[in-house]
Structures are given as structure tokens and as C-alpha cells.
Amino acid sequence: MDHFKQIDLLKKIYLARPSVILSLDNEHLTMQIFEKIVGFYKGDVNAPKRHYYGRFAKDLKQWNLKYFDFAHYTIPMFTPVQDGF
């Protein structure tokens, strides 16, 4: 997150005015970034949709839903344990 601050990445994303922001497979970083990005759009109707694409559905607890609008996930082809994770 410190490196993002150094290059001002989140502000660059905001200034580009994307319609969708897609985050891949890092839940913790996704929540931090999306929370800060939403801060730029307070009261703005044109905020981008926030999509999260991850490997496991089990990680997406209900409290995470405030951080992204859509959650997409894959299902492993082979699960070595009964629980699946």
C-alpha cells in the first residue's frame, strides 16, 4: 500500500474515470483499495462498479460486500480435503 501512495496510483485511477474496476485474487488488498477509491466518489453517481475475481467463495463473508459490487470466483477442479479448501 505504501508503494501505491508513492506513485499516487489510486488518484490516477480516479482521474481516468473508469466504469469498472476489477481486482484479482487478493482479498485484503482489494478491500483496502476499494475502500479508498470509494472515498474519491462520495456523492458521485458515476462511481465505477467494483468487481472482485477470486479463487474461493468461502472467503467472501457477508461483511465484505460493502467493499465490492460483484464477486466472481472459480471452483477448484481437484480438492484434496473434504471441506474443499
WOHU-V26250 format. One record per pair of residues at least 6 apart in sequence whose ideal C-beta (glycine too) atoms are under 8 Angstrom apart, sorted by the first residue. I is the first residue (numbers start at 1). J is the second residue. Records with the same first field share a line. If there is no record, write none. Layout:
# WOHU-V26250
I=J + J
This chain:
# WOHU-V26250
1=29 + 32
4=10 + 33
10=33 + 36 + 37 + 40
11=40
13=21 + 37
14=37 + 40 + 41
17=46 + 48
18=48
19=48 + 49
20=48 + 49 + 50 + 51
21=34 + 37 + 48 + 49 + 50 + 51
22=51 + 52 + 53
23=29 + 30 + 33 + 34 + 50 + 51 + 52 + 53 + 68
24=53 + 54
25=53 + 54 + 55
27=52 + 54 + 59 + 60 + 64
30=52 + 67 + 68
31=64 + 67
34=50 + 67 + 68
35=67
37=48 + 50
38=47 + 50
41=47 + 48
49=69 + 70
50=67 + 68 + 69 + 70
51=68 + 69 + 70 + 71 + 72
52=60 + 67 + 68 + 70 + 71 + 72
53=72 + 73
54=60 + 71 + 72 + 73 + 74
55=73 + 74 + 76
56=73 + 85
57=71 + 73 + 75
58=84 + 85
60=71 + 73
64=71
65=71
76=84
79=85
